[in-house]
């Protein structure tokens, strides 16, 4: 996955900071724009996790900071709802001109309301997904409603939202009542996916019900069980990204995945050290996937570890080899499971006599067969499992030649 920083100028001339996330092959089939939650930024963990999950489904995803937030120019008081919608349209136009017209909008919290309104104005948007979105735009005003009178008197006041200080003015307050979100949702006539947690303490689940009732088919709802409003649990944000990626395929034309050139080799792995800890994009001639390290050693756990992938190759080769053998013998092997564990074991534990005690790479392979097989057949399959090509490679002397390409 590649991350590119962008600077996008909005209608007021402010520069919006944006990040473009690309799939492993750097050739997205579609483009999506992500709108973050009220007073948040594009660097929120949930925003990044959802964007990265969408890249696994072939999307190029643009996540950006609204005016006056994150690293975008402007003041927070200028980041009222209408300005958020205008920012979305500016980002949409930039991506259309420089890459390809986006087809999906994803919005979190008030960003969800913004993508609904923006989608009503953009013909190129084919589908919308909202996460914890309010059913009315003025829902967020409860965060500072106790200071409405002060705004009237002073014109501009400092408010505390989510533990952070912001300045707001009368225009900022008034703008939230200008948009009839229920009516816009009703007239949208585009596929919409509404994701919401039943225990959301910031934007109650009743908002999802109202949005769903206002929306016309095709519409879908996914309950984010046990998730909080900001999706602080990594598992929840990844789930959201994957659900959107799968759901939207029903409404987009199937596109052939244009793969990254492997430079004549069978496989290429790419790690951008400036953007990621260990998250590595891997590409074969026709397939892409992600490797990572677990969080316990500093990774983000976005994919299996290198040794997991090594074990996966052995396990996959084993079950495929057993399938071919059983079919040739016409044995009743219906299913086969191979369980692999890689570890380091001491020579004493393995009862191996060596001149100097040492630790060996050790792989445990356990097999489970489903079918009408006698003991003799199962024992033979166990022998065949040790003859699969990857098993043999791991047990043989392997020569690896390394060179630097300039």
Secondary structure, 3 states (H helix, E strand, C coil): CEEEEEEEECCCCCEEEEEEEECCCCCCCEEEEEECCCCCCCCCHHHHHHHHHHHCCCEEEEEECCCCCCCCCCCHHHCCHHHHHHHHHHHHHHHHHHCCCCCEEEEECHHHHHHHHHHCCCCCCCEEEEECCCCCHHHHHHHCHHHHHHHHHHCEEEEEECCEEEEEEHHHHHHCCCCCHHHHHHHCCCEEEEEECCCCCCCCHHHHHHHHHHCCCCEEEEECCCCCCCCCCHHHHHHHHHHHHHHHHHHCCCCCCCCCCCCCCCEEEECCCCCCCCCEEEEECCCEEEECCCHHHCCCCCCECHHHHHHHHHHHHHHHHHHHHHHHHCCEEEEEEEEEEEEEEECCCCCCCCCCCCEEEEEEEEEEEEEECCHHHHHHHHHHHCCCHHHHHHHCCCCCCCCCCC
